[in-house]
């Protein structure tokens, strides 16, 4: 089932999310719905707060990054996209244990903040401990685009948005556009829930 994605301005996006247990009701259904919602919006990651649930869960599928590289035959492949084909994972109660390597910039976007992309700097490599959908525990290292997607989604369960990484000036320049998103004054081709949208409009 495709769920509406919560837009910028909703309080759930600024809350630190709660850990869950394997007894969380209908967990597999929720995970399936999150993947379906993410694909319907052409995203590469989706965190539970973005569908209004303040729990420490996110799903990712980095395959589009691999496809972008394959489509561009004239350009040398980006080493950061290596291994992204079929990179599909569920992260429950993750903890980023370590961030290392040089910080690198990339034009990030967010399904909760449509039509805005800005350069965000993140560490090249991370070590993460997490549970998968079967509540098996993993401790893994990721780099390149995989690390970036995980860091972006991890921010969501910490109550942080990519716009929080921008300079005060950049954020000020985006104020009006962000307010318009909250009011639903933005065109999107996927289901959204706007916190400041006036009733009856």
C-alpha positions in Angstrom: 0.0 0.0 0.0 1.3 3.4 -1.0 1.3 5.8 2.0 1.4 9.6 2.0 4.8 11.1 2.7 4.9 13.7 5.4 6.0 17.2 4.2 8.5 19.6 5.7 7.1 21.4 8.7 5.5 18.4 10.4 6.7 17.9 14.0 7.3 14.2 13.5 10.3 15.0 11.2 12.0 16.9 14.0 11.6 14.3 16.7 14.2 11.7 17.7 12.6 8.4 16.9 12.0 5.4 19.3 13.6 2.0 19.1 11.3 -0.9 18.3 11.3 -4.7 19.1 10.5 -7.7 16.9 7.0 -7.6 18.4 6.2 -4.3 16.7 2.7 -4.8 15.2 2.6 -5.7 11.5 6.3 -4.9 11.0 6.7 -6.8 7.7 3.6 -5.1 6.3 5.0 -1.7 7.3 8.3 -2.5 5.6 6.6 -3.7 2.4 4.5 -0.5 2.4 7.5 1.7 2.9 9.3 0.1 -0.1 6.2 0.5 -2.2 5.8 4.1 -1.1 9.5 4.8 -1.8 9.4 3.3 -5.3 6.2 5.2 -6.2 8.0 8.4 -5.3 11.2 7.4 -7.2 13.2 7.6 -4.0 16.3 5.7 -2.9 15.5 5.8 0.8 12.6 6.3 3.1 12.5 6.6 6.9 9.5 5.8 9.1 9.2 9.4 10.3 8.5 10.4 6.7 5.3 8.4 6.8 4.4 9.7 10.2 5.8 7.0 12.4 8.5 8.1 14.9 10.3 4.8 15.1 14.0 3.9 14.2 13.4 2.2 10.9 14.4 3.0 7.3 14.6 1.3 4.0 16.9 1.9 1.1 17.5 0.8 -2.5 20.5 2.4 -4.1 20.0 0.7 -7.5 19.1 4.0 -9.3 22.7 5.2 -8.7 24.0 2.2 -10.5 21.6 2.7 -13.4 22.7 6.4 -13.7 26.2 5.2 -14.1 25.3 2.5 -16.7 23.2 5.0 -18.7 26.1 7.4 -19.1 28.5 5.5 -21.4 30.7 8.5 -22.2 31.7 9.1 -18.6 34.1 7.1 -16.5 32.1 5.3 -13.8 31.9 6.9 -10.4 33.8 4.7 -8.0 31.3 5.8 -5.3 28.5 4.0 -7.2 30.3 0.6 -7.2 28.1 -2.1 -5.6 24.9 0.0 -5.7 23.2 -2.4 -8.2 20.7 -4.4 -6.0 21.8 -2.5 -2.9 18.5 -3.0 -1.1 18.3 -3.1 2.7 16.2 -2.6 5.8 17.7 -0.9 8.9 16.1 -1.3 12.3 17.4 0.5 15.4 20.7 1.4 13.6 23.6 3.0 15.3 26.3 4.7 13.3 29.4 3.7 15.3 32.0 5.6 13.3 32.3 8.1 10.4 35.6 8.3 8.6 37.3 9.5 5.4 37.1 12.8 3.7 33.8 14.7 3.6 32.4 15.1 0.1 29.6 17.2 -1.3 26.6 16.0 -3.2 23.3 17.6 -4.3 20.9 15.9 -1.9 17.1 16.0 -2.1 14.4 14.6 0.1 10.9 13.2 -0.6 9.6 15.3 2.3 11.2 18.4 0.8 10.3 18.1 -2.9 11.8 20.3 -5.6 14.8 21.4 -3.5 18.3 20.1 -3.9 21.4 21.5 -2.1 25.0 20.4 -1.7 25.5 18.5 1.6 28.9 17.3 2.8 29.1 13.9 4.5 31.8 11.4 5.5 33.0 9.0 2.9 32.8 5.9 5.1 30.7 4.7 8.0 30.5 1.7 10.4 26.9 0.8 11.3 25.3 -1.7 13.7 21.7 -2.5 12.9 19.0 -5.2 12.8 17.5 -6.4 9.5 13.7 -7.2 8.9 14.2 -10.6 10.6 15.9 -8.9 13.6 19.2 -10.5 12.8 22.0 -8.2 14.0 24.7 -6.9 11.6 27.8 -4.7 12.0 29.0 -3.5 8.6 31.0 -0.8 6.9 29.7 1.2 3.9 31.3 3.8 1.7 30.4 6.1 -1.3 26.7 6.5 -2.2 25.7 3.7 0.2 27.2 5.5 3.1 25.5 8.8 2.0 22.1 7.3 1.7 22.4 5.6 5.1 23.6 8.9 6.7 20.7 10.8 5.1 18.1 8.3 6.4 19.8 8.0 9.8 19.4 11.7 10.1 15.7 11.3 9.7 15.4 9.0 12.7 17.5 11.5 14.7 15.1 14.4 13.8 17.5 16.0 11.4 16.8 17.1 7.8 19.3 17.7 5.1 18.5 21.4 5.2 19.8 21.4 8.8 23.3 20.8 7.3 23.2 24.0 5.2 24.6 27.4 6.2 22.3 29.9 8.0 22.3 32.0 4.9 21.3 29.1 2.6 18.5 28.2 5.0 17.3 31.8 5.1 17.2 31.9 1.3 15.1 28.7 1.3 12.6 29.9 3.9 9.8 30.9 1.5 10.1 27.7 -0.5 10.1 25.6 2.6 7.0 27.4 3.9 5.2 26.8 0.6 6.0 23.1 0.8 4.4 23.0 4.3 1.3 24.6 2.8 1.1 22.2 -0.1 2.0 24.9 -2.6 4.2 22.5 -4.6 3.5 20.1 -7.4 4.5 16.5 -6.7 3.6 13.3 -8.5 3.3 11.2 -5.3 1.0 11.2 -2.3 1.9 13.8 0.4 0.5 15.1 3.7 1.1 18.8 4.2 1.1 20.0 7.8 0.1 23.7 7.1 -2.3 23.1 4.3 -5.6 24.9 4.9 -8.7 22.7 5.3 -11.2 22.8 2.4 -8.6 23.8 -0.2 
